[in-house]
Amino acid sequence: MSQRDELVREIRALSDAEAARALTVLMEDRGLLSSARELGPLDGELAVALKAAGVTPGADGGAGEVARAALEYAALRGDGVVGEAVEYARSPMERFDPVSVSVGVLAVTLLQTEVVVERDPRGRWSVTVHKRALKDAALGRLLTALLSHLTDGK
């Protein structure tokens, strides 16, 4: 089994809380937490924009599933920090300072490196997904989990 396959297996075994912590650690390492905070809360408009981009909701859209899908996507893209974030998230809680940013916002912030997610001055969301990126199965799972999370699977 390759290191990447082992990391994906470890990511899938994370609890919801551990996955959310690991995603937060990854985003903090990338310097993207401030961008995530500026993005603000997600709403139904983003769900509409994702559907317009051709994404359909999956069966499970809990925050943990979104976080695991985002971590798996980053790991499969070769981000070496993902393994460290997973190990850090598994460490005792007193080592982690929780951040009040939702998993959905973190996932959208992570996606902005591959997908254009914008909010206009009136507060309406738009999503532009490059056709090349949609072939990436991990990206597809992440977008599907995110949409399901935003729409409660509907």
N, C-alpha and C positions, 0 to 999 in steps of 0.2 A: 504494500500500500504506500503510495507517495505521501510526502509531507502535506501536500495540498489536500489530498483526499482525507487524511487524518484530521486536518484542521476543519474541514467541512463536517466531518463526523462529530468533532468536539462542539462545533457551533450548533449543530442540530440537537445536541444533548443538553444545551444550556436551558436553565429555567427561564421563564419570562423575565424575571427581575435581573438575572445575570446577563441575559441578552441585551436588555435595555442599558444596563451599566456598561457593558462592553462597547456598545454602539456610542454611548456618550464619551467614553474614554477615547475611542477612535476619532471621533469628531473633535474632541479637545486637542488631541495630538496633531491633527491636521490644521488646527487654528480656525475651525469653522463654527465653534459654539456661539461666537458673537453674531455671525451671520444667521445662525439658526434662531437666536433670540430676536433679531430684527425681522425675521420672516413673519413672526406673529402666529396666532392660532390658525389652524386649517379649518375650512368650512366646506359646505356643499358645492361651492363654485369650483373648487379644485377637483372634486369628484366628477363634476360635469365635464371639466376640461380633460381629465384622464379618459373618460368614456369617449369624448370626441376624438381623442388621439388613438382610439381603437383598443383600449385596455378594458378587459371585462373582469368583474370581481371574482375572487376565488371563494372557496368554501370557508377558509379560516382567515379572519382578518384581525385577530387580536394584536395588541401592541407587541407581544413577545414574538409572534410570527413575523411581523414587519421587521423587528430588530434582527431576528435570525436571518431573514432573507437579505437584509442590507449588509450584514456581516459576511454572509456567504458570497454575495456579489463582490464585495471589496476583496475578499480572500481570493476568489477566482480571477480577479483582475490583477493579482500579484502584489497587493498591498501587504508588505511584511509586518506592519504594525498590528494587523488583525490578531495574530497569534498572541502577541503581548497583551492586547486589550482583553482577550478571552481569559488569559491567565490572571490578569489584574482583577477582572470582574469576579472570578472565583475565589479571590482572596478574602479574608475577613472584612466585613462591612465597614469597620472603623477606619479602613484605609481609603475609603471612597467618599468623596463629598458629593452628595446628590445635587443634580442641576435640574432646575424646574423648566425643562424644555421637553415637549412631548416627543415620543418616538416617531410619530408621523412627520413632525417638523424636522427632526434629525434625518429621517430618510429622504425627505424632499431636498434638504440641504446637500446630502451626499449625492443625490441624483443630479444636482445642478452641474456636476462635472461631466455628465453624459447627456442630460436632458435639459432643455431650456424650460424653466418653470418661472413664470413672471406673474406679477400682480399689477394691474394698471391703477391709475389714481382713483378710479371709482371702486376699487376693491375686487374687481373681477379677475379670475385666474385664467391663464392660458398655459398649455403644455405643448411643447414641440419635441417629438421623439424622432430621432434620426432613424431612417429605415435600417441602416447598418446595425444600430444598437439593438433593435428589436429581435435580431437573430440570436442574441446572447440569451440563453435560457435562464441564467441567473438574474439578468435584468428583467426579463419577463416575469419571473416569480416575484421579484421585488415590487414591480408595478402592480401586479395582480393582488398581492397581499396588501399593499398600500390602499388601493381602491376599495378592496373588501373592508379594510379597517375604517375607511372614511364613510362607507355606505352601510356598514353592519351586514355585509354580504348580500346586499340587494342590488 
